[in-house]
Amino acid sequence: MNKNFSVSTCAETGRKVKTEFVPVLKYGGLLEFTDPDKLQKQIDKYFETCKKTIAKKIYNGQGEVIEEIMTPPTFAGLATFLDVDRTTLYNYASRKDYLCNQVILRAKQRIIEYLEIRLYIEGKSGQIFVAKNYGYRDTPTIDQSQHIHISGDDKHSKLDLIREKLKQNDTQE
């Protein structure tokens, strides 16, 4: 990445001074990451660390390991690895004017992909909870509408039958 520099002459000493322009957040703080390539390398290291670290071993009846589950990559884990707060990382990802936001968004997608695979394989409640934080929903749709057509002189007797049916349904539940 090209860095922005300014060269000026110091008024007191007459020496040339090289000044680097550092990206600054809109509200004042310095950005942690200014080079997308360096950030990508750090993120790749994080995912490699996750692959190499076994979080859980699954054994068969004879005590033999039949599966090793790697440490799951998480957004909080990535933030810790990069030595920033998780909220800061979310904020960086949402900034369209920030040069590194696409790198962070791709990392987030990799984390969600891992989560989806584990959900598909295991479907554990903890994974479902995390998926909900990424926008997934498991809201059941219940259709409680009943269409009843009543016509003619039978209106009152049919309404009485319907009320009776509804009462029976309520007592059965």
NUTIDREN-892128 format. One record per residue (C-alpha): residue number from 1; residue in three letters; x, y, z. Coordinates in steps of 0.1 Angstrom, whole numbers, plus 2048, in hexadecimal, padded with zeros to 3 digits. Layout:
% residues N
ATOM  seq  type   xx   yy   zz
ATOM  NUM   ala    X    Y    Z
...
***
This chain:
% residues 173
ATOM  seq  type   xx   yy   zz
ATOM    1   met  800  800  800
ATOM    2   asn  80D  822  7F8
ATOM    3   lys  812  838  816
ATOM    4   asn  80B  85D  815
ATOM    5   phe  829  872  81E
ATOM    6   ser  82F  897  81F
ATOM    7   val  852  8A5  81E
ATOM    8   ser  858  8C8  82D
ATOM    9   thr  874  8DD  83B
ATOM   10   cys  876  8E3  860
ATOM   11   ala  876  909  867
ATOM   12   glu  88D  906  885
ATOM   13   thr  8A8  8EE  878
ATOM   14   gly  8A4  8F1  852
ATOM   15   arg  8A4  8CB  850
ATOM   16   lys  88C  8B8  83A
ATOM   17   val  870  8A6  84D
ATOM   18   lys  85C  889  840
ATOM   19   thr  839  887  84E
ATOM   20   glu  822  868  849
ATOM   21   phe  7FD  86D  847
ATOM   22   val  7EC  853  85D
ATOM   23   pro  7C8  84A  857
ATOM   24   val  7B2  856  874
ATOM   25   leu  78F  84C  87D
ATOM   26   lys  774  866  878
ATOM   27   tyr  771  86C  89D
ATOM   28   gly  796  86D  8A5
ATOM   29   gly  7A6  84B  8AC
ATOM   30   leu  7C1  83C  897
ATOM   31   leu  7B9  81E  881
ATOM   32   glu  7C9  7FE  88C
ATOM   33   phe  7CE  7F1  869
ATOM   34   thr  7D9  805  84B
ATOM   35   asp  7E7  7EA  834
ATOM   36   pro  7CE  7D1  827
ATOM   37   asp  7E9  7B8  81D
ATOM   38   lys  7F9  7B8  840
ATOM   39   leu  7D6  7B4  84F
ATOM   40   gln  7CE  797  838
ATOM   41   lys  7EE  785  842
ATOM   42   gln  7E5  78A  867
ATOM   43   ile  7C2  77C  861
ATOM   44   asp  7D0  75F  84E
ATOM   45   lys  7E7  757  86C
ATOM   46   tyr  7C8  758  882
ATOM   47   phe  7B6  73E  86D
ATOM   48   glu  7D5  728  86B
ATOM   49   thr  7D8  72A  891
ATOM   50   cys  7B4  71E  894
ATOM   51   lys  7BA  701  87D
ATOM   52   lys  7D9  6F6  891
ATOM   53   thr  7C8  6F9  8B2
ATOM   54   ile  7B1  6DB  8BB
ATOM   55   ala  793  6E6  8D0
ATOM   56   lys  783  6C4  8D3
ATOM   57   lys  78A  69F  8CC
ATOM   58   ile  76F  686  8C6
ATOM   59   tyr  776  662  8CF
ATOM   60   asn  765  641  8C5
ATOM   61   gly  75C  625  8DD
ATOM   62   gln  780  618  8DD
ATOM   63   gly  78F  639  8E8
ATOM   64   glu  79D  641  8C5
ATOM   65   val  79B  665  8B8
ATOM   66   ile  782  665  89B
ATOM   67   glu  780  68B  896
ATOM   68   glu  794  6A9  8A1
ATOM   69   ile  781  6CA  8A0
ATOM   70   met  796  6E9  89B
ATOM   71   thr  792  708  8B1
ATOM   72   pro  775  71A  8A0
ATOM   73   pro  77E  73C  891
ATOM   74   thr  76A  758  8A1
ATOM   75   phe  768  77D  89C
ATOM   76   ala  771  782  8C0
ATOM   77   gly  78E  76A  8BC
ATOM   78   leu  79A  77D  89D
ATOM   79   ala  798  79E  8B0
ATOM   80   thr  7AC  790  8CD
ATOM   81   phe  7C6  782  8B5
ATOM   82   leu  7C9  7A5  8A4
ATOM   83   asp  7CA  7B5  8C6
ATOM   84   val  7AB  7CB  8C1
ATOM   85   asp  789  7CC  8D1
ATOM   86   arg  76E  7B7  8BF
ATOM   87   thr  758  7D7  8BC
ATOM   88   thr  775  7E9  8AB
ATOM   89   leu  778  7CD  892
ATOM   90   tyr  752  7CF  88B
ATOM   91   asn  755  7F4  887
ATOM   92   tyr  772  7F1  86E
ATOM   93   ala  75E  7D7  85A
ATOM   94   ser  740  7EF  857
ATOM   95   arg  754  80D  84B
ATOM   96   lys  752  80F  825
ATOM   97   asp  76D  82A  824
ATOM   98   tyr  786  814  837
ATOM   99   leu  7A0  803  820
ATOM  100   cys  7A1  7E3  835
ATOM  101   asn  77C  7DE  839
ATOM  102   gln  77A  7C5  81D
ATOM  103   val  795  7B0  82D
ATOM  104   ile  782  7AF  84E
ATOM  105   leu  761  7A7  83C
ATOM  106   arg  771  789  82A
ATOM  107   ala  77E  77D  84C
ATOM  108   lys  75C  780  85A
ATOM  109   gln  74E  76C  83D
ATOM  110   arg  767  750  843
ATOM  111   ile  75C  74F  868
ATOM  112   ile  738  74D  85E
ATOM  113   glu  740  732  845
ATOM  114   tyr  750  71D  860
ATOM  115   leu  732  723  876
ATOM  116   glu  71A  718  85B
ATOM  117   ile  72D  6F8  855
ATOM  118   arg  72D  6EF  87A
ATOM  119   leu  708  6F7  87C
ATOM  120   tyr  701  6E0  85F
ATOM  121   ile  716  6C4  86F
ATOM  122   glu  70C  6C8  894
ATOM  123   gly  6F0  6E2  898
ATOM  124   lys  6FA  6EA  8BC
ATOM  125   ser  6E7  705  8CE
ATOM  126   gly  707  71A  8D5
ATOM  127   gln  70E  71C  8B0
ATOM  128   ile  6EA  725  8A9
ATOM  129   phe  6ED  741  8C2
ATOM  130   val  70C  74F  8B1
ATOM  131   ala  6FB  74B  88F
ATOM  132   lys  6DF  761  89B
ATOM  133   asn  6F9  77C  8A3
ATOM  134   tyr  703  77B  87E
ATOM  135   gly  6DF  781  873
ATOM  136   tyr  6D2  75D  870
ATOM  137   arg  6AF  756  87D
ATOM  138   asp  69C  737  887
ATOM  139   thr  67A  746  88C
ATOM  140   pro  65F  72D  885
ATOM  141   thr  641  738  86F
ATOM  142   ile  620  72E  87D
ATOM  143   asp  601  733  868
ATOM  144   gln  5E4  737  880
ATOM  145   ser  5CB  743  866
ATOM  146   gln  5AC  72E  861
ATOM  147   his  595  736  844
ATOM  148   ile  570  730  84C
ATOM  149   his  554  737  834
ATOM  150   ile  532  73D  844
ATOM  151   ser  513  746  830
ATOM  152   gly  4ED  746  832
ATOM  153   asp  4D7  73F  850
ATOM  154   asp  4EF  727  85F
ATOM  155   lys  506  744  86A
ATOM  156   his  4FE  742  88F
ATOM  157   ser  4FE  71C  892
ATOM  158   lys  520  71A  87F
ATOM  159   leu  52F  735  895
ATOM  160   asp  524  721  8B4
ATOM  161   leu  535  701  8A5
ATOM  162   ile  555  715  89F
ATOM  163   arg  555  722  8C2
ATOM  164   glu  550  6FF  8D0
ATOM  165   lys  56D  6F2  8BA
ATOM  166   leu  584  70E  8C6
ATOM  167   lys  57B  707  8EA
ATOM  168   gln  583  6E2  8E4
ATOM  169   asn  5A5  6EB  8D5
ATOM  170   asp  5AD  702  8F2
ATOM  171   thr  5A6  6E7  90C
ATOM  172   gln  5BB  6CD  8F9
ATOM  173   glu  5DA  6E3  8F9
***
